[in-house]
């Protein structure tokens, strides 16, 4: 099991910490360093940096008291009584006080809970997808700046790309899909929406909002409400006032509009995704950071690549302008594609005026895990295998 629960997570330098006056009994930096290490042992970890920006972020998100409580939580949902039993010998906190603290942390988007048979089960959140996205409505320029620094300095390379099992998939835009592709339902955004169960929510893209705060607004679209959530995810964001419920018909209309705007559909990596991000190459922290690599395509779960019919190509360059990964180039009056950069989104196909571009299915199809739980289990197992090498 990747997560190594600290049996006495709230003891540092042989000093037991009481929540009453914990700031006086412990060095504050130790508290956040402890939480950083604890979060890094989760299935989606929280790698450290040379700059220490990960600690700055934790100080913005958690009070010292909340950081200590988070150190006692698991990635997996647990009832209040079990959490209290684990920490009561180290923390001077009643069951009622713990419940109130966890409720406040949920409101702040640093932990979450699910309710099963009327019982709340609490768990830690990864930084992304998780705490970062739950800061909608709470963003500041300082947090945005530090979050982008952390994602670039450590999270994408050391965590997101670590196992080869990304948290997001890339699927084609609708107008790039042709009958010969034999596309699976999990690669078809319309099928995902039509087959979804429960509520559908639409909310702001946190990356674009953060860029707005830093006076670096999106160069691709003026749209902000482009993140679509489903089921429990939609309910959680709606409860927090961060998402609006929409019908399947409204969702399908939005999909068409977002495609026209040049956005890449990226659902969470499962056959039944809990979110579909619609991303641009200038703001999305996944796309923009992967784009800096020589061969970014290997880090995407995508089943398609673009092919060019040179006889039909007139070198107009529309495809070059639409590609979020800079995979297309015009040389000697003809277009060329770098397959090690192409992520198979099909935006270039939708923009080509001469129909010179087509998506082709890769020889080996990547079948996503059935559920998000299966995805995190697969990531966890891959991490275990890597640690044994």
N, C-alpha and C positions, 0 to 999 in steps of 0.2 A: 504494500500500500504506500503510495507516494506520500500522503500526508502523515507526518510524524507528530502526533499530538504530544505536546509538552505535558508530562505528568504533573509537574509543578511549574507551570508557565509564568507564574507571577512572582517568582523569587529570583532576585538578582544579587550577586555578591553576598549570598547568605543573608539577605535582608528581606523579610516577608513584607509585602506591601498591603496596607489597609487602604481602602478607597477614601477613608477619612484622612485627608492630609497626605495623600500619596505623593504629591509633588515634593513635599519636604523629605520624605523617606527615600526617594529614588531620584537618580539623576534623570531628568526628562529625556535626554538623548538616548539613554538606555531603554526607556519605555518604547520609543518609536523604533529603535533598532531591533528590539525584540519582536515587535509587531511585524516589521519588514521581513524578518527571518521566518516568522510563523506563516505569513501570507505566501512566501516563496516556496513553502512546502505543500501548497495546494496544487490540485491538478493543473490549473492555470496559475503559474507562479508570479512572483513579483521580484525579478532580479535586481540586484544591487548595481549601483553605478559608482564611478570614480568621483563624480561631482557631488554625490549625496542628494540629488534632486528627488529621489524616491522618498527620503525622509522629510523633505520640505512639503511634499504633497500630503503625506500622512498627518503632519501637523496642521495642515489646512482642513483636513477631513475629520480628524478625531481629536477630542480633548484627551489629556492623559488618562482620565478615568475610562473613557470609551475605548482607548487603545488597549488598556489592560483587559477589559471585558472581551474585546475582539480576539485577544490571544487565547481565550478559553473556548472560542467557537470553532466548529468544524466547517469544512466545505459542504458537508452533508447535513441536511435538516435534522434538528434535534429539539425535543420539548424543553420547556423552561426548567422543569424540575431536574432533568439530567444535567443541564448546564450549571444550575445552582449547586447541585451535589458535587460537581467537579471543582468548583472554585470557592466554595464556602469556607474551607479551611485556610485559604490564603487571602480571601477578600472579606472584609467586614461589610457585608451587604445582605440585606434581607431578600426574600423571594420577591416581594412587592417592589423593592427598589430596583432589583435587577430587571424585572419586567418593564418598569417605567423607562429605564435606561435603554433597553433594547428597542422599545417603541420609538424613542427619540432618535436612535441611530438609524432605524428603518426610515423615518421621515427624512433624515439627512442623506439617505441613499448610500450609507456605508455598509449596511448589512441588509438582509431581507428575510422574509418568512413566507411559508405557505401554511394554509390551514387545512387540516385533515380531520374529518369527523369532529369539528369544533375545537380542535387542539392546534395551537400555533406551534410551528416547528421553525426554529431560527437557524440561520447559517451565515457564514461569511460570504462575501462577494469577491470575485477577482477584480483587479483594477479595470480590465477591459476583456470582454464585454461585461459591464457591471457598474462599479462605482463611478467610473468616468461618465457613462451615459446617464446615470441617475442624478448628475449635477445639472441637468436641464432646469432652468429656473433659478439656479444658484450660482451661475458662472460669474467669474470676475476676470478681468484682464490678467491678473497675477496667476490665478489658478490655470487659466488657459495657456499662458506662456510656459509654465512649469510642466503642465501635462504634455504639451507638444515636445518639450525638451526630453522628457522621460521616455515617451514613445519612440522618439528617434534615437536616443542614446542607448536604450537598453531593451525595451519591451518587444519591439518588432523583431529584432535580430536574435536576442537571447531567449525569448519565450515564444512568440507567435510562430517563428520559423523553426523552432528547435526540433520538433518531432516529425515535421512533414505532414502533419494533420492540422490544417488551418481551422480557425473558428468560423470562417466564412467561406462560402463557395462563390464562384462566378458563373452565371448562366447567361445565355444569349438574350438580347432584346428581341421582342416578338417579330419585328419585320425582317429579321435576319434568318428566321426559321423557315426552311423549305421542306416540302413533303419527303424528300429523299433523305433527310437527316435521321429519320426514325427516332425523334427526340423522346426521352423518357419524361414522365410527368414531373419528376423532381428537378428537371432542367428547364421546365416550362413555367414561366412566372404566372401565366393565366391559370394553369392547372393547379399550381400551389394555392392560389387564392380561392379558386372554385372548390377545392378539396379541403380547405381549412375548416376547423371546427371552433365554435365559440365566437367571441368578439374579435373584430378587427379594429385596430387603433392606428391613427396616423399622428406622428409627432415631428417636432423639429429635428433636423440633423444637428447634432451637437458640434460636429467639426466645423460646419459653416457658421454657426452662431459664435463659436470661439474665435474663428478667423475674423468675423465682423468686429468683435471686441478689440482685436489687435490691428484694426484698420488694414486688413488684408483680405478683403471680401472676395467671394467666389467669382472666378472669371468665366465659369461655365453656365451658371443659371442664377436667376433671382429667386427661385423656389427655395423655401426653407423646410416646409413640412413634407419631407420625403422619406422618412423612416416609418415603415409599416410593421406593426406588431400583431401577434395572433394569440388567442387563447388567454392563458394565465398572464403572459407577458403584457398583453393589451390591457388586461384588468389592472395589473399593478401600476402601469404608467397612468392609466385613467384615474385610479384612486388618488394618485399623487397630483392630479391636475395637469399632467404633462402630455396626455394624449387625448384625442377626440375619437369617439367611435364612428366608424363609417360602415356602409353596407358593402357587400361584395361588388355590386354594380358600380358604386362610387370608387372602390379600389381599382377596378379594371379601367375606369376612365382615367384615374391618376397615373396608372402604369403607362398608358399611351402618351400622356402629357410629359412624363418624366423621360420617356424614350426620345421624344422630340427635342427635349432640352439637352440630350446627350449624356444621360446618367446611366451608370452601369448597375444592373441589378445584382446584389450580393446577399443571398439569403444565408442564415446561419447554417452550418454544415451538418444538415440532417435531412432525411426525406420529409420530415414534418417540421419545418423551421418555425422558430418562435419569432423571427424578425426577418424582414427583407430591407437591407440598407440599399439606397439608391445613390451611388457614389460618383464623384468627379475626381479627376486626376490632380486637381490643384488643392483641394481641401481634405479629402479622405486621408486619414493617417496611414491606412494600409496601403492604398494605391500610391500615395506620394512618396512614402518611404521605400516601398518595393521598387518603384520606378528608378531609384538611384542605383540599383544593382545592375550588373551586366546581363544577368540571366534571370529576370524576375519570374518568368512563367513557371519555373519549377516549384515556386512557393504558393501557387494557386491550385485549388481543386476545380479544374475546368476540363470539360470533355471535348472541347472544340478548338480549332485553329483556323485562321483565315487562309484561303488560297486565292491566287490572282490569275485571271485569264488575260495574259498580256496582249492578246489580239484585240480584246475589247477595251483595254485601258487607254485613256487619252491623257494621262498624267496631269489631271486637273488639280490634284492635291487635296480634294475635300476629305478623303480618307485620312490623310496625314493630320489634318487639323482636328479630326474627330477622335483620334486614338488617344486614350488616356495613359498609355504606357510607352508612347513613342516607338512603336513597333514597325511603323510604316515610313517609307522614305521614297522620294522621287529622284531617280538617277537616270541620266541620259534619256529623258523623256518617257520613262517607264517607272511604274511603281514597284517596289519590292517590300517584302515582309520579313522581319526577323522572328522566326518561330520560337526562339528562346525568350522573346519579349511578349509575344502575343498571348493574351489571356482568354481569347475566344468569346468576348462579349458581343461581337457582331455590330458594334456601333458604326464601324467603317462600312460594313455591308449596307446598312440602312441609309448611308449618306452617298453611296456611289451612284452617280447619274447614268452610268453606262452598263450597270450590272456586271462589272468586271470582277467583282469580289463575291466569294461564296464561303460559307463556313463548311468545314469538313470535320467529321467525327474522328477523334483520335483512335488508334488501333486498340488501345487498352482503355476501357471505360472505367472511370472512377465511380463506384457506387457508394453514395454517402451512407453513413450509419442511419438506422431507422429513426432514432430519437436523439435529442440533445444529450440525454443521459448516456447513451451509447457512445456518442462522440467523445465526451469527457472521459469515459472509461477507456476508450481506445488511446486517447492522449496519455492517460495515466500509465497504461501498460507499456506504451512506447517509451515513456520516460524511465520506467523501471528497467527496461531492456538497455537503454543507453547508459544508465548508472552502473550496470554490471559489466560493461565493456572496459 
